[in-house]
Amino acid sequence: MTSFSHRVLSWFDINGRKHLPWQQQTCAYKTWISEIMLQQTQVSTVIPYFNRFITSFPDEMALANASVDDVLAHWAGLGYYSRARNLHKAAQIIRDQYNGCFPEDFDEVVSLPGIGRSTAGAILSLSFNQRHAILDGNVKRVLSRHQMISGIPNQSETLKKQWQIAEKFTPKKDNNKYTQAMMDLGAMVCTRTKPNCDVCPVHVDCQANLHDKISEYPNKKPKKTLPEKQMIALIITDGEKIYLEKRPDKGIWGGLWSLPEISLGEKVGQSETLDFSDEKIKNFLDKYQLTVSQYHQYATYRHVFTHYRLFICPVQLLVDTDNLQTLSSGELFSLNDCEEIGLPTPIQKIIFNAFG
Ligand code: SF4
């Protein structure tokens, strides 16, 4: 065992997190769900989602046999919906190919949808105490600072250097504790901003600390301006029911119910107001032969995705009930239904804002 891992393990014994919901009666299934939920989401946010998910889908079979809509509804609010769809697909593979038991072989685990090298290593290490290195965001930060590893984040050369160090420090003994310890060290001490180096178990040989260069590691991605897109979201309603359409599985908010939208392409200038006579809205109304008795445009809502910014212009169209029923490609939902089904968070906010 290296001196690094020895010190990290001693720190974990006293300071590590040992009472998280997925750490009780450890099993690969719970570890897997928590690891996927924790990707880019903090522990405190994940806990209620995790508890609700496990209550509804207590094991691989329950998840595999659930409808994808039900799984997505439990995921709504966490974002990155492809992760929920991959969980569902992987559970079906586990049901059909592994008799409902989570596989224990690394190659089998890493071939499941949505599970990469680090997640596979974390699941097998935490659940079965197998020796595997991990390299999630927290571990990358700790190692990049401790070893002053340079390179553009997530580029293959940088990852190669980080994996080499991660493998070198990963102990054969107490691997499960070490994996949790590294995650905790990154989340609790070596934080993105203002790391608490005074209490860090590896501060004496942390290169970034010794050279006073912590803010430079991990190196930042070169800045690029995000493209901006604009769309109209149509709240078509008779005052009681709201018309929603299911989005295609691929692309943003894949497989979720959402408001019909009209793309306005790239956002041009600062203009965020629309005209009811806008040709695109007119075309939509003509296509579905909708007669609108009232029209209201709400303030533009901005949502930032990793690769672009989206400006959503919500427009409410009040139509009579008979007219609403002519819309055929989607379904009608009450406001209560909208709380139950998996709506993308910005769309849920837009609907609840419109209905006060
Ligand atoms: S000494 Fe500071 S920068 Fe270095 S690993 Fe510890 S917390 Fe991170």
Residues whose N, C-alpha, C, O or C-beta is under 5 A from the ligand:
A	BS01	SF4	V142 R145 H146 V189 C190 P195 N196 C197 C200 V202 H203 C206 N209 I214
